[in-house]
Amino acid sequence: MDKSYYVYILANKRSGTLYIGVTSDLIKRVYEHKNNYVDGFSKKYSTHKLVYFEETPDINTAILREKRLKKWNRDWKLKLIESKNPDWKDLFEEIAVL
């Protein structure tokens, strides 16, 4: 089985506070954010809505992409999200299908 890695963006509301992370288990990680399992930025700012994600088979690519996205200015990040998710829907509902 091939492994996948994900770079993801969470938000607390449309055009609100953003959190960027990387994981090998997107469903589990977003679930942890939504339920405040880990203290930190996401819990403090209630960034519980999955608004964007990318998938790659290489962990180094995912980590590099995460670092680059974190350096982007806010406007670029908002445009990236809206290019794939113009309504700012919570994509967790779509990926967490049993």
N, C-alpha and C positions, 0 to 999 in steps of 0.2 A: 504494500500500500504506500502510495506517495504521500509525503507530509506536505501540509500547506501552512503558510504563515500569513498573518493578517496585520495590516496597518489600519487602524480605525480611528474615527473621530466621534466623540460623544459631545452632546450639548445639553444645556439645561432648558433651552427654549430656542425658538427661531432667532438666529443672529445673536444668541446669548453667549455665555461662557463656553469655551471649547476645551476639550481634553483630547490629546493625541496619544495613542499607545500602540504597542505591538504585542502579539500573542500567537500561540500555535493552536489555541482552542477558543475561537471567537465567541461561540455560544456560552461557554462556561465563564469566560472573562467578563462579558457584558452582563451576564446574570449576577456575577459578584459585584460589579459596579452598581447595578440597579438595587441590590439589597444591602449596600453599604458594608460588605464583608471586610473591607480593608480600609483602615484610616488613611487619609491623604487628600489630595486635591479633589478628586472626583466626589468623595463623600462630603467634603467641606462646601463645594459649590453645586452639589446636586446635578452633576452632569451624568444623567442616567439614560439619555436618548441616543441610540445609535443612529447617526445621521449619514455616515459615510464609512466605507471600508474598501480595501484593496486586498487581493490575494496574490501570493507569490510562492513558488516552491523552494525558495532559498532564504534562509534566516538572515544572512548578511545583507541581502537586498532589502528585506523588510526593515531591518534596523537602520540602514542608511536612509531609506525613504522616510522613516519616522523622524530621524534627526533633521532631514532637510525640511520636512513639513513644519516642524516646530520652529524653524528659522524664518519661514515665510511670513510676510506681513498679513495682517488680519483680513484685508480685502481679498487677497489671493485665496486664502483658506475658505472664505465665504463663497467665492465664485466656484471653487472646486466642489464644495458640497452641493451647491445649487445646479451645477452642470449634470449631476447624476440624481439629485434628490431635490427638485425645485420646491416641493411642498414641505420639506423638512419632516417627512414621516419618520416614525421610529422603525427602522429596518429590522430591529430584533424580532418583531412579530413575523416577518417573512422568513428569516433564517432559522428560527427556533421551531419550525414545523416538525412535528413528530412523525 
